């Protein structure tokens, strides 16, 4: 098999064809700008130079208030007792009353914490849905700029929101699970409204000439076991996402979906839905399935991306990274595989020299070993 460009390789994986070799990707590596941390900047440069790139784009969109979001949604930061933290306060000014969210946000790159969710009781969903909605005018420019920027080095992704996630992230996992038992009709009503807005947005992309784009979203991971049951996944994800997938696929587009976690119960559901590439397949203990078994379950119906936990890149010895990379690539030999860490490459606030070296090992060993499998 003749060697493919990076764009051709990723395109083959999305289109259901066998690539010349497995692809190798660093999630978040982007040629359009540097990162602040010097070590990670060197990783970014190396990834842009040799890995199969996948860069984000989109058109202005707000699933809750559309083009009125700027005057309907107020955001401010309030100092706390610690210089390391601020309270990011978001207030939705709805016709039926205000809704408030408080997020404890780090000023030094640490993970944050949700102090107060926007939706605190089921009746708040009615307040949220009372917001007037008018979509933004569609703008194909950012996607076309991303395509021009990445060129033959990879693909551009047209990012979409997600109907279930648009509701869940305002509630939190505990109340979302409880309300699915007590107020299922109300949750579904909100999700169906948001799914309609997303569908219209995707159709606008098709009309603008982007029908053959790769579209993608995150969010389904908040509706898989143990957080929610497979039956809830079918109601809140499959039933709402499949019409969107069909619209995009019928226009010539392709679908990428991000879903962390233990995906054994839902892996086949994603393939049945028509997803082209699923990210990230995570081995135990974070996930519950290795790459070889995942391919055995899905066959050639879906490309698979992932295989290596970011935590291992942060903490494991270099020899272990080589072992993990070889194992995943061997499992995906001759398949629609994208070797990729489970999350982005800049997760550490103060990365060690050993972690930075692990990222270089992942990139260089991944590309070299993948090339040795060309045609296999």
C-alpha distance (Angstrom), angle and dihedral (degrees) to the residues before:
residue distance angle dihedral
X1 . . .
X2 3.80 . .
X3 3.78 117.3 .
X4 3.81 113.6 -95.2
X5 3.78 129.8 -144.6
X6 3.79 115.2 -112.6
X7 3.80 90.4 -102.6
X8 3.81 92.3 48.9
X9 3.81 91.1 49.1
X10 3.79 94.8 52.8
X11 3.81 91.2 41.4
X12 3.81 90.4 54.8
X13 3.81 91.2 51.7
X14 3.81 92.1 50.2
X15 3.80 93.2 44.5
X16 3.80 95.4 53.3
X17 3.79 96.9 -104.4
X18 3.80 127.6 125.4
X19 3.82 110.8 -105.7
X20 3.80 124.7 -137.9
X21 3.81 87.0 -104.8
X22 3.81 138.6 -18.0
X23 3.79 114.4 -66.6
X24 3.82 121.3 -120.1
X25 3.79 118.8 -147.0
X26 3.80 138.7 177.1
X27 3.78 107.3 -154.3
X28 3.82 108.7 -124.5
X29 3.80 98.4 15.0
X30 3.80 102.8 142.1
X31 3.81 131.3 175.9
X32 3.81 92.3 -151.4
X33 3.80 100.0 77.8
X34 3.78 147.8 2.2
X35 3.81 129.1 -109.4
X36 3.78 123.1 -125.9
X37 3.81 99.8 -121.0
X38 3.85 111.1 81.3
X39 3.81 95.1 -144.1
X40 3.78 93.3 49.9
X41 3.81 90.4 45.0
X42 3.80 88.7 60.7
X43 3.82 88.9 49.7
X44 3.81 90.5 50.4
X45 3.80 91.9 50.9
X46 3.79 92.5 49.9
X47 3.80 92.2 46.5
X48 3.80 91.6 50.1
X49 3.80 89.2 49.9
X50 3.82 99.8 52.3
X51 3.84 114.7 5.7
X52 3.79 130.2 85.7
X53 3.81 103.8 -95.7
X54 3.78 127.4 -141.0
X55 3.81 112.6 -178.2
X56 3.79 129.1 -175.4
X57 3.80 131.7 -119.6
X58 3.78 140.4 147.7
X59 3.79 147.3 151.8
X60 3.85 125.4 -86.5
X61 3.80 109.4 -78.3
X62 3.80 138.3 158.5
X63 3.79 114.8 -176.8
X64 3.82 94.9 -159.2
X65 3.81 106.7 44.6
X66 3.80 106.1 0.8
X67 3.78 116.0 -155.4
X68 3.83 90.2 -8.7
X69 3.81 92.5 63.6
X70 3.79 94.6 101.2
X71 3.80 93.5 62.5
X72 3.82 97.5 30.5
X73 3.81 97.4 49.2
X74 3.80 120.1 56.2
X75 3.80 122.5 -163.1
X76 3.80 128.7 -172.4
X77 3.79 139.8 157.5
X78 3.81 121.9 -130.0
X79 3.84 122.0 -165.0
X80 3.81 119.5 -118.1
X81 3.80 131.2 -156.7
X82 3.80 88.9 -86.9
X83 3.82 125.6 64.3
X84 3.82 86.8 -144.0
X85 3.80 93.3 66.7
X86 3.79 141.8 46.9
X87 3.78 130.7 -179.0
X88 3.80 110.4 -118.6
X89 3.81 104.5 -154.7
X90 3.80 119.9 -164.5
X91 3.80 119.7 -171.8
X92 3.79 123.9 -170.6
X93 3.81 109.0 -155.2
X94 3.81 101.5 -152.3
X95 3.83 129.0 176.0
X96 3.81 87.5 -112.4
X97 3.81 96.4 49.5
X98 3.79 141.7 -67.8
X99 3.81 125.2 -57.3
X100 3.82 119.1 -159.3
X101 3.79 134.0 -160.1
X102 3.83 125.3 -173.2
X103 3.80 119.8 -162.4
X104 3.80 123.1 -176.6
X105 3.80 102.2 -135.1
X106 3.79 127.0 -166.0
X107 3.80 120.3 -127.8
X108 3.82 91.2 -159.7
X109 3.80 105.1 50.3
X110 3.81 100.5 -88.9
X111 3.83 123.9 136.5
X112 3.80 114.4 -85.6
X113 3.79 133.3 -135.4
X114 3.80 133.7 -131.2
X115 3.81 107.8 -126.6
X116 3.78 98.7 172.8
X117 3.81 125.9 13.2
X118 3.78 119.4 -139.6
X119 3.81 93.6 -125.2
X120 3.79 110.0 51.2
X121 3.80 100.9 164.4
X122 3.81 133.3 18.4
X123 3.82 92.6 -103.4
X124 3.82 88.0 64.7
X125 3.80 88.3 70.8
X126 3.82 88.1 67.3
X127 3.80 89.3 53.5
X128 3.80 90.5 50.9
X129 3.80 92.4 49.5
X130 3.82 90.9 50.9
X131 3.81 90.2 70.8
X132 3.82 110.4 111.9
X133 3.79 110.3 -114.6
X134 3.78 130.0 -154.0
X135 3.81 120.3 158.7
X136 3.77 123.8 -121.1
X137 3.81 115.8 -107.4
X138 3.79 105.9 -93.1
X139 3.81 115.9 -104.8
X140 3.81 117.9 -167.3
X141 3.82 92.0 179.9
X142 3.84 99.1 93.5
X143 3.80 92.4 51.6
X144 3.80 93.2 47.6
X145 3.82 89.8 47.8
X146 3.82 89.7 52.0
X147 3.82 91.5 50.1
X148 3.81 90.5 50.6
X149 3.81 91.5 47.0
X150 3.79 97.2 50.4
X151 3.82 94.6 40.6
X152 3.82 112.9 162.1
X153 3.80 91.3 -13.9
X154 3.81 93.4 84.1
X155 3.79 145.1 -61.7
X156 3.79 138.2 -53.0
X157 3.82 119.8 -128.5
X158 3.81 122.2 -143.7
X159 3.79 102.2 -145.5
X160 3.81 122.8 -140.9
X161 3.80 132.1 -175.0
X162 3.81 119.3 -122.1
X163 3.81 126.4 -119.2
X164 3.80 98.4 -141.3
X165 3.80 93.6 41.1
X166 3.80 91.1 49.3
X167 3.82 87.5 64.5
X168 3.81 100.0 34.4
X169 3.81 97.0 52.3
X170 3.81 90.7 59.0
X171 3.82 92.4 51.3
X172 3.81 108.8 36.8
X173 3.78 127.4 -126.7
X174 3.80 98.5 -83.4
X175 3.81 97.6 53.6
X176 3.79 91.4 36.8
X177 3.81 89.3 59.8
X178 3.81 92.2 45.3
X179 3.81 95.3 46.0
X180 3.81 90.0 49.2
X181 3.82 85.0 67.7
X182 3.81 99.4 39.3
X183 3.83 104.0 29.6
X184 3.79 106.3 22.3
X185 3.82 93.8 141.0
X186 3.80 91.9 55.1
X187 3.79 93.4 47.9
X188 3.80 90.9 48.5
X189 3.80 92.1 48.5
X190 3.81 91.0 55.4
X191 3.80 92.6 45.3
X192 3.80 92.3 48.8
X193 3.80 90.9 52.0
X194 3.80 91.3 49.6
X195 3.81 91.4 45.0
X196 3.81 88.6 55.2
X197 3.80 91.0 53.0
X198 3.79 91.1 49.7
X199 3.80 91.4 47.8
X200 3.80 90.5 52.9
X201 3.81 90.2 48.7
X202 3.81 91.8 51.8
X203 3.80 90.9 47.1
X204 3.82 89.1 52.0
X205 3.81 87.8 54.7
X206 3.80 90.2 52.3
X207 3.81 91.7 49.4
X208 3.82 89.1 49.7
X209 3.81 89.9 57.6
X210 3.81 99.4 -98.7
X211 3.79 96.2 113.1
X212 3.82 92.5 119.8
X213 3.81 93.7 52.9
X214 3.79 126.3 116.4
X215 3.81 107.1 -109.8
X216 3.77 122.4 -164.1
X217 3.78 146.4 174.1
X218 3.79 144.9 179.3
X219 3.79 129.5 -141.7
X220 3.83 112.7 78.1
X221 3.82 89.8 101.3
X222 3.83 87.9 76.7
X223 3.81 88.9 64.3
X224 3.81 103.7 49.1
X225 3.82 130.0 93.5
X226 2.98 131.0 -44.4
X227 3.82 90.7 25.6
X228 3.81 93.6 45.6
X229 3.80 136.4 2.9
X230 3.83 126.0 -101.3
X231 3.83 86.6 -111.5
X232 3.81 89.9 57.5
X233 3.81 88.8 48.6
X234 3.79 89.2 54.9
X235 3.83 92.0 50.6
X236 3.79 100.0 41.5
X237 3.81 103.4 29.9
X238 3.81 114.2 18.8
X239 3.80 97.6 40.8
X240 3.81 93.5 46.5
X241 3.80 100.4 37.0
X242 3.79 100.0 44.6
X243 3.85 96.0 70.9
X244 3.81 89.0 51.1
X245 3.80 91.0 48.7
X246 3.80 90.8 49.7
X247 3.82 92.6 50.0
X248 3.80 91.5 51.1
X249 3.80 94.7 43.6
X250 3.83 92.1 47.3
X251 3.82 88.8 54.9
X252 3.82 91.3 52.8
X253 3.79 97.1 -99.2
X254 3.79 130.3 131.1
X255 3.81 134.1 -136.6
X256 3.82 132.9 -129.4
X257 3.82 119.1 -177.1
X258 3.79 130.8 -172.7
X259 3.81 117.5 -148.0
X260 3.81 123.6 158.9
X261 3.77 124.9 -162.3
X262 3.77 143.1 41.5
X263 3.79 99.5 -17.4
X264 3.79 102.8 169.8
X265 3.87 92.0 106.8
X266 3.83 93.5 50.2
X267 3.81 105.0 29.3
X268 3.80 93.3 97.1
X269 3.80 90.4 45.1
X270 3.81 90.6 60.4
X271 3.81 90.6 50.3
X272 3.82 91.4 47.5
X273 3.81 89.4 50.5
X274 3.81 91.0 59.3
X275 3.80 100.2 -108.5
X276 3.82 110.1 163.8
X277 3.82 100.3 -158.7
X278 3.81 127.0 14.7
X279 3.82 121.3 -159.2
X280 3.05 132.7 -129.6
X281 3.79 118.4 11.5
X282 3.82 102.0 -168.0
X283 3.80 124.7 -162.4
X284 3.81 121.3 -139.0
X285 2.98 137.2 -43.7
X286 3.83 94.6 33.0
X287 3.79 91.0 30.8
X288 3.78 130.9 22.6
X289 3.79 105.4 -131.2
X290 3.79 138.4 55.2
X291 3.78 124.1 -135.1
X292 3.81 96.0 -105.4
X293 3.80 93.0 53.1
X294 3.79 91.7 43.7
X295 3.79 90.2 56.2
X296 3.81 89.7 45.8
X297 3.81 89.1 56.5
X298 3.81 98.3 43.4
X299 3.79 100.5 32.4
X300 3.79 112.6 -170.8
X301 3.80 94.8 -31.4
X302 3.79 95.4 98.1
X303 3.80 139.7 20.8
X304 3.81 115.0 -121.5
X305 3.78 127.1 -145.4
X306 3.79 129.7 -169.5
X307 3.79 131.1 34.0
X308 3.82 103.0 161.8
X309 3.80 126.2 75.5
X310 3.80 116.7 -130.0
X311 3.81 87.4 -137.9
X312 3.81 89.0 64.8
X313 3.80 90.1 52.9
X314 3.80 87.9 53.0
X315 3.81 97.6 47.4
X316 3.82 115.7 11.8
X317 3.82 124.6 97.0
X318 3.79 115.8 -101.3
X319 3.80 92.7 -108.7
X320 3.80 89.5 59.0
X321 3.82 91.1 53.8
X322 3.81 89.8 54.4
X323 3.79 89.9 49.4
X324 3.81 92.8 49.7
X325 3.81 93.1 47.0
X326 3.82 92.4 50.2
X327 3.81 91.9 46.9
X328 3.80 94.8 52.5
X329 3.80 93.7 44.2
X330 3.81 91.5 48.7
X331 3.81 89.5 51.4
X332 3.81 90.5 52.1
X333 3.79 98.1 43.6
X334 3.81 107.9 140.5
X335 3.82 91.5 1.9
X336 3.81 136.4 103.8
X337 3.81 93.9 -88.2
X338 3.80 132.4 156.8
X339 3.80 111.5 -173.0
X340 3.79 105.5 -144.1
X341 3.82 139.1 151.5
X342 3.79 116.8 -108.5
X343 3.82 93.1 -107.3
X344 3.79 142.8 -0.4
X345 3.77 125.9 -47.9
X346 3.83 98.9 -120.6
X347 3.81 99.9 62.4
X348 3.82 96.5 117.6
X349 3.81 117.5 82.4
X350 3.82 92.8 -153.8
X351 3.81 108.6 16.1
X352 3.77 119.1 -160.1
X353 3.79 122.7 -126.5
X354 3.81 87.7 -110.0
X355 3.82 91.5 56.3
X356 3.80 92.1 49.7
X357 3.81 89.2 49.9
X358 3.81 89.9 50.8
X359 3.80 90.0 56.8
X360 3.80 90.6 51.5
X361 3.81 89.5 47.7
X362 3.80 90.8 50.6
X363 3.81 91.2 51.3
X364 3.79 100.2 41.7
X365 3.80 97.9 37.1
X366 3.80 90.3 42.9
X367 3.79 94.7 53.1
X368 3.82 94.5 40.7
X369 3.80 94.7 48.2
X370 3.81 92.9 42.7
X371 3.79 89.0 53.5
X372 3.79 89.7 52.2
X373 3.82 87.3 58.3
X374 3.81 94.5 52.7
X375 3.77 109.7 142.8
X376 3.79 91.9 8.1
